[in-house]
Amino acid sequence: MDKAEEIKKYIRTIPDFPVEGVQFRDITTVIGDGKGFKLAIDAMSELVKDLDFDVIAGAESRGFIFGAPIAYNAEKPFALIRKKGKLPWKTVEESYALEYGTATLEMHVDSIKPGDRVLIVDDLIATGGTIEAMIKLVEKLGGTVAGVLVLIELPALKGRELLGNVPLYSVLSFDGE
C-alpha cells in the first residue's frame, strides 16, 4: 500500500457537513494520531524535496499545523499568514470571497523578502480562494510562489484553476465535494 492510501485511512469523512451534500474531509483524525501525522508530514515533505524554495508560508490554523514541521525538517523559515487583526506589527492584507461574505488575511511586511521563493502549505485545496489570497500576499511582498503543497485536493471544486502557473503538489485527492 502506498503512503497516500495509508494516509487516506486516517481521514474521517463526515457526510452533510457543513451543508447537505458536502462530504467533509476531517484531518483532525490524521493529526490526532502520531503515526498518521508523521505519515502525512513525511509524504508532503517528499513531494517537494527537490523544489527550490527559501521560505514556507501557511495560514492559520491548519497551514500552521502542516507547514511548521515541514519548514523545520527543511531547515527553512516559516511565515505566518493570519486572519486580519491577529498580527502585532506592520502588515499587508488580502481579502477574498467566502461562500457568504469575505475574509481578510494578513502577513507581516518583513516575513517575505523581495526575490524569496515561497512554498505555500495548507491542509487542502477546495475552491482555491484562500490559497489564491495567500499567493497575492506573497507577491505583494515581492516574493515568488514556487509551489503550493497540500495534503488533500478536492478536484471537483476546481481550486487548481485559480493557481495559474503555480505548481500544485497534493498527497491525495477525493472525488466530489
Buried (B, 14 or more C-beta within 10 A) or exposed (E): EEBBEBBBEBBEEEEEEEEEEBBEBEBEBBBEBEEBBEBBBBBBBEBBEEBEBBBBBBBEEBBBBBBBBBBEEBEBBBBBBBEEEEBEEEBBBBEBEEEEEEBBBBBBEEBBEEEBBBBBBBBBBBBBBBBBBBBBBBBBBEBBBBBBBBBBBBBEBEBBEBBEEBEBBBBBBBEEB
